[in-house]
Amino acid sequence: MKTRLHINAGYIFFETVVAMALLSISMVAIHAAMRQGILARGQAQDYTVARFLLEKVMAEKELQPEMVEDSGRGRFSGEYERFSYEWEITKIEIPHPEIPPNFPPDQLKAIEDLFRGYMGKISVKISWSRAGHDFEAVGETLIPPGQ
């Protein structure tokens, strides 16, 4: 009878070791999933912040009274010091559209007066790094030729 108790105690010990091994493996998997979730949340926050910073830089350039072809770069301060930006204002040529021969002359004159042959383009790129990886967000918009 002593051996029988000893064998049952061995099975209980073996079951406990196996259960602890499974629990350890599952905890590592849960930890990896939580780590990945935290990183994804941080990246999502960074992209949201980058989008607002991109719109801020673009709005500053759009509000200039006169657009000239130019470019520049800078770095944000305060809590956004991880983020830097580059901007560029360029001129885009627009080909003159073909106008049908039977177009009314008064409307043709109005179109000719409005047509400038170019538009402005503002490009902004926000760059940052997180966990040793570099990220960037890019935005562009067109501006009317009269500005």
Disulfide bonds with the S-S distance in Angstrom:
none
